[in-house]
Amino acid sequence: MGKEEPYIRLWRDLIEQSLGWENSDTWNEYDFEKLSEFIFSKSDIRLSVSTLKRIWGKVQYKNTPATATLNALARALNFDDWRAFKNKIDKKKSADKGFERNEFITLLTNKQSLLLAGAGLTTLLVFLCIIDIFKNAIWNNKNRPVNDAFTSMVISNKLPNSVVFNYNVRSETSNELYLQQSWDPKRTEKLDIRKKQHTSVYYYPGFFSAKLIADKQVRKTTSVFITTLGWTGIIDKSPVPMYLTTNSMLLKDGLGITSPMLERLKGADFFNDTWVHLCNFKYFNGASGHDFKFEAALRNTSGPELSSCRKATIEIVGTTNEILIPLSDKGCTSTLNLSLGSITIYGKDHDLSKFGCDFNSFQHVSCEVLQNRITISLNDTIIFSGVIAEDIGKIVGIEISFEGTGMIHDIKLGNSKKVIYRKAW
């Protein structure tokens, strides 16, 4: 992990002390999943289990973690970013009379010295940092009741869908209790501590991580997977979206919606900020965030007089995060944002002009991830290539959205060995 390794070692010791769990040598898959949820609750960045295992040396990995990963680690300990964490460590070290600066630098840079003196250095730094920086324990096990429980049960396989949450939190240890339905903090409902059950309606499909929050601390998490019966069409509308029937989506050249139908359903003759989603959520067995290839032919069929930018997005949804590929008319690429798991590339400060296209014909888009690299192509021309910081997990959803009307001609999803799913209309 290069020059960051000493700091990562110290971060591990600090987070283990704060969590108060048993020795990390005994941690299993569940423990790393629980840690991933905790880091997400503190940083809004979801680190995969495989990433955390690399941090702990459970999986061999010599490269330095991505900046976004390091920043997420720092925020888990209430720092603004990784630089702030390192600066605090360096200041505490400089203030200690038992260590001269050059001695500490030698320890950081000399691997042999680090191995010989690592135990003593770690103990001292943990003692210095924990006392001053971590007065408020991140997860105070003394205040965490052992009988906390939180589970979910999805009622059906149709939309909208209700979910029953069963919970159990000792009232004497908590004053306020909330249910956060997904990653979005706005979707939060207050719970009655005296009760044990609560139901919520989910209007959109997806793989959600619901949180049980007591006194501003995440007590428990549970996964909520809202699936679809094949391809489903949804029109955004507040407070409740509209759903398209299967027959209404089957058009002459593909799956989608026509302008007359959208005008009639929406009650408006212009489509700016009116989004239609065509989605299919299920387990695509064999497709995972570290090895997949996705292909689609699509077009936004709105006229420029109906939708100024004629945007479209492709979302490949995993169990831990998602990849979102934006498209638009060429003049609107400044408004686009490309999301690659925990990293977002904004069109306001990056050139995303290659994501502009001519929707007068079907656009062929492909996205491939293999060996931590992502390649996105438009009409057989590579428009983006780079390292992807996080594995999005098992692929559980495909969603193609249009600002206005749009159409899909075909979809293909597979891995490096075979095609897993294919559909043409």
C-alpha positions as CSV (number, residue, x, y, z in Angstrom):
1,M,0.0,0.0,0.0
2,G,3.0,2.2,-0.5
3,K,3.7,5.3,1.7
4,E,0.1,5.2,3.1
5,E,0.7,1.8,4.8
6,P,1.8,3.1,8.2
7,Y,-1.2,5.4,8.4
8,I,-3.5,2.6,7.3
9,R,-2.0,0.3,10.0
10,L,-2.7,3.0,12.6
11,W,-6.2,3.6,11.2
12,R,-7.0,-0.1,11.5
13,D,-5.9,-0.1,15.2
14,L,-8.0,3.0,15.9
15,I,-11.1,1.7,14.3
16,E,-10.8,-1.7,16.0
17,Q,-10.4,0.1,19.4
18,S,-13.4,2.3,18.6
19,L,-15.6,-0.6,17.6
20,G,-14.7,-2.7,20.6
21,W,-15.1,-6.0,18.7
22,E,-13.1,-9.1,19.1
23,N,-9.7,-9.3,17.4
24,S,-9.9,-8.7,13.7
25,D,-8.2,-12.0,13.0
26,T,-11.5,-13.7,13.9
27,W,-13.7,-11.4,11.7
28,N,-15.9,-13.1,9.2
29,E,-17.9,-11.9,6.1
30,Y,-20.7,-10.6,8.3
31,D,-18.3,-8.4,10.4
32,F,-16.9,-6.8,7.2
33,E,-20.4,-6.2,5.9
34,K,-21.3,-4.6,9.2
35,L,-18.2,-2.4,9.0
36,S,-19.1,-1.4,5.4
37,E,-22.5,-0.2,6.6
38,F,-20.9,1.7,9.4
39,I,-18.4,3.5,7.2
40,F,-21.3,4.3,4.7
41,S,-23.3,5.8,7.5
42,K,-20.4,8.1,8.4
43,S,-19.2,9.0,4.9
44,D,-21.9,8.3,2.3
45,I,-19.3,6.2,0.5
46,R,-19.9,2.5,0.4
47,L,-16.8,0.4,0.5
48,S,-17.1,-3.2,-0.6
49,V,-16.3,-6.2,1.6
50,S,-13.5,-7.1,-0.8
51,T,-12.0,-3.6,-0.4
52,L,-12.1,-3.8,3.4
53,K,-10.5,-7.2,3.3
54,R,-7.7,-5.7,1.3
55,I,-7.3,-3.0,3.9
56,W,-6.9,-5.7,6.6
57,G,-4.6,-7.7,4.5
58,K,-7.0,-10.6,4.2
59,V,-6.6,-10.4,0.4
60,Q,-3.3,-9.7,-1.1
61,Y,-3.2,-6.3,-2.8
62,K,-0.1,-4.1,-3.2
63,N,-1.6,-1.0,-4.7
64,T,-2.4,2.1,-2.7
65,P,-6.2,2.4,-2.1
66,A,-8.0,5.1,-4.2
67,T,-8.3,8.6,-2.7
68,A,-12.1,8.2,-2.3
69,T,-11.5,5.0,-0.3
70,L,-9.0,6.7,2.0
71,N,-11.3,9.6,2.5
72,A,-14.1,7.2,3.5
73,L,-11.8,5.6,6.1
74,A,-10.9,9.0,7.6
75,R,-14.6,10.1,7.8
76,A,-15.4,6.9,9.7
77,L,-13.2,8.4,12.4
78,N,-14.8,11.8,12.1
79,F,-12.1,13.5,10.0
80,D,-12.9,15.6,6.9
81,D,-10.6,13.5,4.7
82,W,-7.5,11.4,4.7
83,R,-5.1,14.4,4.6
84,A,-6.7,15.7,7.8
85,F,-6.3,12.3,9.5
86,K,-2.6,12.1,8.5
87,N,-2.0,15.7,9.7
88,K,-3.5,15.0,13.1
89,I,-1.3,11.9,13.5
90,D,1.8,13.9,12.4
91,K,1.0,16.7,14.9
92,K,0.5,14.3,17.8
93,K,3.7,12.6,16.9
94,S,5.6,15.8,16.8
95,A,4.3,16.9,20.1
96,D,5.5,13.8,21.9
97,K,8.9,14.3,23.5
98,G,9.8,10.7,23.2
99,F,10.0,10.8,19.4
100,E,12.1,13.2,17.2
101,R,10.6,14.0,13.8
102,N,13.4,12.3,11.9
103,E,13.0,9.2,13.9
104,F,9.3,9.0,13.1
105,I,9.9,9.6,9.4
106,T,12.4,6.8,9.4
107,L,9.9,4.5,11.0
108,L,7.3,5.5,8.3
109,T,9.6,5.0,5.4
110,N,11.9,2.2,6.5
111,K,10.0,-1.1,6.2
112,Q,12.5,-3.1,8.2
113,S,12.4,-0.5,11.1
114,L,8.6,-0.5,10.9
115,L,8.5,-4.2,11.3
116,L,10.9,-4.1,14.3
117,A,9.3,-1.2,16.1
118,G,5.8,-1.4,14.8
119,A,4.3,-2.8,17.9
120,G,5.7,-0.1,20.2
121,L,4.9,2.7,17.8
122,T,1.4,1.5,17.2
123,T,0.7,1.2,21.0
124,L,2.0,4.7,21.7
125,L,0.2,6.4,18.8
126,V,-3.1,4.6,19.6
127,F,-2.8,5.8,23.2
128,L,-2.1,9.4,22.2
129,C,-4.7,9.6,19.5
130,I,-7.6,7.8,21.2
131,I,-7.5,10.0,24.3
132,D,-7.5,13.3,22.4
133,I,-9.4,12.6,19.2
134,F,-11.9,9.9,20.0
135,K,-13.5,11.1,23.3
136,N,-16.9,10.1,21.9
137,A,-16.7,6.4,20.9
138,I,-18.0,5.7,17.5
139,W,-19.8,2.6,18.5
140,N,-20.1,2.5,22.3
141,N,-20.8,-1.2,23.1
142,K,-21.6,-0.4,26.7
143,N,-24.7,1.5,25.5
144,R,-25.6,-1.0,22.8
145,P,-28.2,-3.4,24.0
146,V,-27.4,-7.0,23.1
147,N,-31.0,-7.7,22.2
148,D,-31.3,-5.1,19.4
149,A,-33.0,-6.7,16.5
150,F,-34.0,-5.4,13.0
151,T,-35.3,-7.5,10.1
152,S,-37.4,-6.8,7.0
153,M,-39.9,-8.8,5.0
154,V,-41.1,-7.8,1.5
155,I,-44.8,-8.5,1.0
156,S,-45.0,-9.1,-2.8
157,N,-43.2,-9.0,-6.1
158,K,-45.3,-6.1,-7.6
159,L,-45.0,-2.4,-7.5
160,P,-45.8,-0.5,-5.3
161,N,-44.6,-2.9,-2.5
162,S,-45.0,-2.8,1.2
163,V,-42.2,-3.9,3.6
164,V,-42.7,-5.1,7.2
165,F,-39.9,-4.1,9.5
166,N,-39.6,-5.9,12.9
167,Y,-37.4,-4.2,15.4
168,N,-36.6,-4.4,19.1
169,V,-34.6,-1.8,21.0
170,R,-34.5,-1.3,24.7
171,S,-36.4,2.0,25.5
172,E,-34.2,2.7,28.5
173,T,-31.1,3.1,26.3
174,S,-32.8,5.2,23.6
175,N,-34.8,8.4,23.4
176,E,-35.5,8.6,19.7
177,L,-35.8,5.9,17.2
178,Y,-35.9,6.2,13.4
179,L,-36.2,4.1,10.3
180,Q,-34.1,5.2,7.3
181,Q,-35.6,3.3,4.3
182,S,-32.6,3.7,2.0
183,W,-29.4,5.6,1.3
184,D,-31.5,8.8,1.1
185,P,-31.8,10.4,4.5
186,K,-35.0,12.2,3.4
187,R,-36.7,8.8,3.5
188,T,-36.7,8.6,7.2
189,E,-39.7,7.8,9.5
190,K,-39.9,8.1,13.3
191,L,-40.7,4.8,15.1
192,D,-42.4,4.2,18.4
193,I,-39.8,2.6,20.8
194,R,-42.6,0.9,22.7
195,K,-43.7,-1.0,19.5
196,K,-42.0,-3.8,17.6
197,Q,-43.3,-3.4,14.0
198,H,-43.5,-0.8,11.3
199,T,-44.5,-1.0,7.6
200,S,-43.3,1.2,4.7
201,V,-44.3,1.5,1.1
202,Y,-41.6,1.4,-1.6
203,Y,-42.8,2.8,-4.9
204,Y,-39.6,2.1,-6.9
205,P,-37.6,-1.1,-7.3
206,G,-34.0,-1.3,-6.0
207,F,-31.6,-2.9,-3.6
208,F,-31.8,-0.8,-0.4
209,S,-30.0,-0.8,2.9
210,A,-32.5,0.2,5.6
211,K,-31.1,1.5,8.9
212,L,-32.4,1.4,12.4
213,I,-31.2,4.7,14.0
214,A,-31.3,5.3,17.7
215,D,-30.1,8.7,19.1
216,K,-28.4,9.5,15.9
217,Q,-26.4,6.2,15.9
218,V,-27.0,3.4,13.4
219,R,-27.9,0.4,15.5
220,K,-28.8,-2.2,12.9
221,T,-29.1,-2.5,9.1
222,T,-31.1,-4.8,6.9
223,S,-31.3,-5.3,3.1
224,V,-34.5,-4.6,1.3
225,F,-34.7,-5.9,-2.3
226,I,-37.7,-4.7,-4.3
227,T,-37.9,-6.7,-7.5
228,T,-39.9,-6.3,-10.7
229,L,-41.9,-8.8,-12.7
230,G,-39.7,-8.5,-15.8
231,W,-39.4,-5.1,-17.5
232,T,-41.5,-2.4,-15.7
233,G,-42.2,1.2,-16.8
234,I,-42.4,4.0,-14.3
235,I,-43.3,7.7,-14.8
236,D,-42.0,10.0,-12.1
237,K,-44.9,11.9,-10.4
238,S,-45.2,13.3,-6.9
239,P,-46.2,12.0,-4.4
240,V,-46.8,8.7,-6.2
241,P,-45.4,7.6,-9.5
242,M,-47.4,6.1,-12.4
243,Y,-46.9,2.6,-13.7
244,L,-47.1,1.5,-17.4
245,T,-48.7,-1.7,-18.4
246,T,-46.6,-4.3,-20.3
247,N,-48.8,-3.9,-23.5
248,S,-48.5,-0.1,-23.5
249,M,-44.7,-0.4,-23.5
250,L,-44.5,-2.8,-26.5
251,L,-43.9,-0.5,-29.5
252,K,-43.1,-1.3,-33.1
253,D,-39.3,-0.9,-32.8
254,G,-38.7,-1.6,-29.1
255,L,-39.7,-1.2,-25.5
256,G,-40.7,2.3,-24.5
257,I,-43.4,5.0,-24.5
258,T,-44.7,7.4,-27.1
259,S,-45.1,11.1,-26.9
260,P,-48.9,11.1,-27.2
261,M,-49.1,8.6,-24.3
262,L,-46.8,10.5,-22.1
263,E,-48.7,13.8,-22.8
264,R,-51.9,12.1,-21.9
265,L,-50.6,10.5,-18.7
266,K,-48.6,13.4,-17.5
267,G,-51.1,16.1,-18.6
268,A,-48.3,18.3,-20.1
269,D,-47.1,18.9,-23.6
270,F,-43.4,19.4,-22.7
271,F,-41.1,16.9,-21.0
272,N,-38.3,18.9,-19.4
273,D,-37.6,17.2,-15.9
274,T,-40.2,14.5,-16.7
275,W,-38.5,11.1,-16.4
276,V,-39.6,7.7,-17.5
277,H,-37.8,4.6,-16.2
278,L,-37.7,1.2,-17.8
279,C,-36.2,-1.2,-15.3
280,N,-35.7,-4.9,-14.6
281,F,-34.6,-5.8,-11.0
282,K,-33.7,-9.4,-10.2
283,Y,-30.6,-11.4,-9.4
284,F,-28.6,-11.7,-12.6
285,N,-26.7,-14.7,-11.4
286,G,-23.1,-14.8,-12.6
287,A,-22.8,-11.0,-13.2
288,S,-20.8,-9.1,-10.5
289,G,-19.2,-5.7,-10.2
290,H,-15.7,-7.0,-10.9
291,D,-16.5,-9.0,-14.1
292,F,-19.3,-8.0,-16.4
293,K,-20.1,-6.6,-19.8
294,F,-23.3,-4.7,-20.5
295,E,-24.6,-3.6,-23.9
296,A,-27.7,-1.7,-25.0
297,A,-29.3,0.0,-28.0
298,L,-31.5,3.0,-27.0
299,R,-32.7,6.4,-28.1
300,N,-34.5,9.3,-26.6
301,T,-37.5,9.8,-28.9
302,S,-38.6,13.2,-27.7
303,G,-38.4,16.1,-30.1
304,P,-36.2,19.0,-29.1
305,E,-39.4,21.1,-28.7
306,L,-40.6,18.7,-26.0
307,S,-37.3,17.9,-24.2
308,S,-34.5,20.5,-24.5
309,C,-31.6,18.2,-23.7
310,R,-33.1,14.8,-24.4
311,K,-31.2,13.1,-21.7
312,A,-31.0,9.4,-21.0
313,T,-29.2,7.4,-18.3
314,I,-28.2,3.8,-17.9
315,E,-27.9,2.4,-14.4
316,I,-26.3,-0.9,-13.6
317,V,-27.3,-1.6,-10.0
318,G,-25.3,-3.8,-7.6
319,T,-25.9,-4.9,-4.1
320,T,-23.4,-2.3,-2.7
321,N,-23.5,0.5,-5.3
322,E,-24.2,1.3,-8.9
323,I,-22.7,2.6,-12.1
324,L,-24.7,5.4,-13.9
325,I,-23.9,6.4,-17.5
326,P,-25.5,9.6,-18.7
327,L,-26.2,10.6,-22.3
328,S,-27.7,13.8,-23.8
329,D,-27.8,15.9,-26.9
330,K,-24.3,17.3,-27.5
331,G,-25.1,20.8,-26.3
332,C,-26.1,19.6,-22.8
333,T,-23.1,17.5,-21.7
334,S,-22.1,20.1,-19.1
335,T,-25.2,19.1,-17.1
336,L,-24.2,15.4,-17.0
337,N,-22.8,13.4,-14.1
338,L,-21.0,10.0,-14.5
339,S,-21.2,7.8,-11.4
340,L,-18.8,5.0,-10.9
341,G,-19.7,3.4,-7.6
342,S,-18.5,5.7,-4.9
343,I,-16.9,8.2,-7.4
344,T,-18.9,10.8,-9.3
345,I,-17.4,12.8,-12.2
346,Y,-19.3,16.0,-12.7
347,G,-19.7,17.6,-16.1
348,K,-19.4,21.0,-14.6
349,D,-15.6,20.5,-14.0
350,H,-14.8,17.6,-16.4
351,D,-15.1,17.3,-20.1
352,L,-17.9,14.8,-20.7
353,S,-18.6,15.9,-24.3
354,K,-18.0,12.4,-25.6
355,F,-21.3,11.4,-23.8
356,G,-23.2,13.7,-26.2
357,C,-25.0,11.9,-29.0
358,D,-27.5,12.1,-31.9
359,F,-30.7,10.5,-30.8
360,N,-32.2,10.6,-34.3
361,S,-31.0,7.0,-34.4
362,F,-30.4,4.2,-31.9
363,Q,-27.3,4.7,-29.8
364,H,-25.2,1.6,-29.0
365,V,-23.7,1.8,-25.5
366,S,-21.4,-0.8,-23.8
367,C,-19.8,-0.9,-20.4
368,E,-17.2,-3.4,-19.4
369,V,-15.5,-3.9,-16.0
370,L,-12.7,-6.4,-15.7
371,Q,-9.7,-6.4,-13.3
372,N,-10.7,-3.1,-11.6
373,R,-10.9,-1.3,-15.0
374,I,-14.0,0.2,-16.6
375,T,-14.4,0.9,-20.3
376,I,-17.5,2.7,-21.6
377,S,-18.1,2.9,-25.4
378,L,-20.6,4.8,-27.5
379,N,-21.2,3.4,-31.0
380,D,-18.1,1.3,-30.8
381,T,-15.9,4.3,-29.8
382,I,-14.4,4.4,-26.3
383,I,-15.6,7.5,-24.5
384,F,-14.3,6.7,-21.0
385,S,-11.6,4.3,-19.6
386,G,-10.1,4.2,-16.1
387,V,-9.7,2.4,-12.8
388,I,-12.9,1.8,-10.9
389,A,-12.4,2.3,-7.1
390,E,-15.2,0.1,-5.8
391,D,-16.8,-3.2,-6.7
392,I,-20.6,-2.6,-6.9
393,G,-21.3,-6.1,-5.8
394,K,-23.6,-8.6,-7.4
395,I,-25.6,-7.1,-10.2
396,V,-29.3,-7.0,-9.3
397,G,-30.8,-4.4,-11.6
398,I,-30.8,-2.6,-15.0
399,E,-32.6,0.7,-15.3
400,I,-32.7,2.9,-18.4
401,S,-34.3,6.3,-18.0
402,F,-35.3,9.0,-20.4
403,E,-36.1,12.7,-19.9
404,G,-39.3,12.5,-21.9
405,T,-40.0,9.6,-24.2
406,G,-37.6,6.8,-25.2
407,M,-37.1,3.3,-26.5
408,I,-34.8,0.3,-25.9
409,H,-34.1,-2.0,-28.8
410,D,-32.0,-4.7,-27.1
411,I,-30.1,-5.5,-23.9
412,K,-27.3,-7.9,-23.2
413,L,-25.5,-8.6,-19.9
414,G,-22.7,-11.2,-19.3
415,N,-19.3,-11.8,-17.9
416,S,-15.9,-12.6,-19.4
417,K,-17.0,-16.2,-20.0
418,K,-20.6,-16.1,-21.2
419,V,-23.8,-14.1,-21.9
420,I,-26.1,-14.2,-18.8
421,Y,-29.1,-12.2,-20.0
422,R,-30.3,-11.1,-23.4
423,K,-33.5,-9.4,-24.6
424,A,-34.5,-7.9,-27.9
425,W,-37.8,-6.2,-28.9
